[in-house]
Amino acid sequence: MQKSEGSGGTQLKNRATGNYDQRTSSSTQLKHRNAVQGSKSSLSTSSPESARKLHPRPSDKLNPKTINPFGEQSRVPSAFAAIYSKGGIPCRLVHGSVKHRLQWECPPESLSFDPLLITLAEGLRETKHPYTFVSK
């Protein structure tokens, strides 16, 4: 390695690769770091965002946050949707070109109606396809 002194640092030339590596003295690096950190801290305290967090605007009380009606809504699936997706209702929806129909896995006459009737009654509150069709 060959050493050559320059302004603000030292250049080292690698004999094998012919590349120069720029090295600065540690005191120069520390001065530069302190200057950068000082400017960052002065910027962060004088930014309008940090001032807004400390002192809310009066209009924030007058204009409460609202929900976006077109955004994604996170709803917990209803009991009917959970039972249908797990296969608790022994039928499936067959999509036709014009009409949809239900195909039962076993004859509906052989099913016990007590739990099935309660589950289907809960499904009447559903608003999404295929749950509305199955519950009707």
Buried (B, 14 or more C-beta within 10 A) or exposed (E): EEEEEEEEBEEBEEEEEEEEEEEEEEEEEEEEEEEEEEEEEEEEEEEEEEEEEEEEEEEEEEEEEEEEEEEEEEEEEBBBBEBBEEEEBBBEBEEEEEEEEBEEEEEEEEBEEEEBEEBBEBBEEBEEEBBEEBBE
